[in-house]
Amino acid sequence: MRQTDFAPLYRSTVGFDRLFQMLDNMGGVEGDVPSFPPYDIEKVGENSYRIVMAVAGFGKDDFDIEVKESALTVKGNKPEDAEGTEYLHRGIAKRSFERRFQLADHVQVTGADVVDGLLYIDLVRELPERMKPRRISIGAGDNRQIEAEANADGDKETAPAA
């Protein structure tokens, strides 16, 4: 797989260096990506998501779910089968696993549950008030107060423009 050069983008962006590093790290060879357990990522609302993992044979106590910085790590630890168990066919993958998900800024894990062999991990994006869109009305500010303060520093007073 070809590595992408993000250097030209560094010249015209500020604060996106972490994003470019994350994209570089995700550019691994397709064969290196673990395929177990299979999972879906669902968008269940405008700012709500759910990761659903097929984990047949695992119980609630077999998982370790951790969020550190912007990474969600899900580990499934299945103890070895009792010695002496003889299988004629073994098709249920009950092996231990570790799966990582990179979370966007302001995405929080709100809960997790195992139901009918599926692990559900609920996530929500909660933008801080300062980042939510807001409407700015023209003429709503008191520009005259700013002009008066600016004129107080100088000797000349100018009349407000009509």
C-alpha positions in Angstrom: 0.0 0.0 0.0 1.3 3.4 -1.0 2.1 5.9 1.8 0.4 9.3 1.4 2.5 12.5 1.8 0.6 15.0 3.9 3.4 17.6 4.0 1.7 20.0 1.6 -1.3 20.1 3.9 0.8 21.2 6.9 1.5 24.5 5.1 -2.2 25.5 5.1 -3.6 23.9 8.2 -3.1 24.5 11.9 -3.8 21.9 14.6 -4.4 19.0 12.3 -1.0 17.3 12.8 -2.6 14.6 15.0 -5.1 13.8 12.3 -2.4 13.4 9.7 -0.4 11.1 12.1 -3.5 9.0 12.7 -4.1 8.7 8.9 -0.5 7.7 8.5 -0.8 5.0 11.2 -4.0 3.6 9.6 -2.2 3.1 6.3 -1.0 -0.4 7.2 -1.1 -3.4 5.0 -4.6 -4.8 4.7 -3.4 -8.3 5.7 -2.2 -6.9 9.1 -5.7 -6.0 10.2 -7.2 -8.5 12.6 -10.5 -10.0 11.4 -11.7 -11.5 14.7 -14.2 -10.8 16.0 -16.4 -9.4 13.2 -18.0 -6.1 14.1 -20.4 -3.4 12.8 -20.3 0.4 13.5 -23.8 1.8 13.5 -25.0 5.4 13.5 -28.1 5.4 15.7 -28.6 9.1 16.0 -27.2 12.4 14.9 -24.5 12.2 17.6 -24.9 8.6 18.7 -23.0 5.5 17.6 -22.9 1.8 18.5 -20.2 -0.7 17.9 -21.6 -4.3 17.7 -19.2 -7.2 18.0 -20.0 -10.9 17.4 -18.6 -12.6 20.5 -20.3 -16.0 20.8 -19.1 -17.9 23.8 -17.9 -14.9 25.8 -19.6 -13.7 28.9 -19.7 -10.3 30.6 -16.7 -11.1 32.8 -14.5 -12.1 29.8 -14.1 -8.5 28.5 -11.8 -5.6 29.4 -13.0 -2.3 27.8 -10.7 0.7 28.2 -10.7 4.2 26.8 -7.4 6.0 26.9 -7.0 9.4 25.3 -8.8 8.9 22.0 -8.5 5.2 21.7 -11.0 2.5 22.6 -9.5 -0.9 23.3 -11.7 -4.0 23.6 -10.0 -7.2 24.9 -11.7 -10.5 25.1 -10.0 -13.0 27.4 -11.3 -16.5 27.1 -9.8 -19.2 29.3 -8.4 -22.3 27.7 -10.7 -25.3 27.4 -10.5 -27.9 30.0 -7.8 -30.5 29.2 -9.2 -33.7 27.7 -11.9 -32.0 25.7 -12.1 -33.7 22.3 -13.7 -31.9 19.4 -14.9 -33.6 16.3 -15.3 -30.1 14.7 -14.4 -26.8 16.1 -16.1 -23.8 14.3 -16.7 -21.4 17.2 -13.8 -19.1 17.6 -13.4 -18.7 21.4 -9.9 -17.3 21.2 -8.7 -14.2 23.0 -8.6 -11.0 21.0 -7.8 -7.3 21.2 -9.5 -4.8 18.9 -8.7 -1.0 18.9 -10.9 1.8 17.6 -9.7 5.4 17.2 -12.3 7.8 18.6 -12.9 11.3 17.2 -12.6 14.3 19.5 -15.5 14.6 22.0 -16.7 11.0 21.5 -17.4 9.3 24.8 -18.2 5.7 25.6 -21.6 5.7 27.5 -22.0 2.0 28.1 -21.5 -1.6 27.1 -23.6 -4.8 27.3 -23.5 -8.4 26.0 -26.8 -9.8 24.7 -27.3 -13.0 22.7 -23.6 -13.3 21.8 -23.2 -9.7 20.7 -21.2 -7.0 22.5 -22.8 -3.6 22.3 -20.7 -0.5 23.0 -22.6 2.8 22.9 -20.9 6.0 22.1 -22.0 9.6 21.9 -20.4 12.8 20.6 -20.9 15.7 23.0 -19.6 19.0 21.6 -18.8 21.7 24.1 -21.0 24.8 23.9 -18.1 26.8 22.5 -17.9 24.4 19.5 -21.6 24.3 18.7 -22.8 26.4 15.8 -24.3 29.8 16.9 -25.9 32.6 15.0 -24.4 36.0 15.2 -26.8 38.9 14.5 -25.5 42.0 12.8 -25.9 45.1 14.8 -26.6 43.3 18.1 -23.2 44.2 19.6 -22.6 47.6 21.2 -20.0 49.0 18.7 -20.4 52.5 20.1 -19.0 51.4 23.5 -15.9 50.1 21.7 -15.6 53.3 19.7 -16.0 55.4 22.9 -13.2 53.4 24.6 -10.9 53.8 21.6 -11.6 57.5 21.6 -10.9 57.8 25.3 -7.3 56.8 24.6 -6.9 59.6 22.0 -7.6 63.3 22.1 -10.0 63.4 19.2 -13.6 62.3 19.4 -15.3 61.3 16.2 -19.0 61.2 15.6 -20.6 57.8 14.9 -21.2 57.2 11.3 -24.8 57.6 10.2 
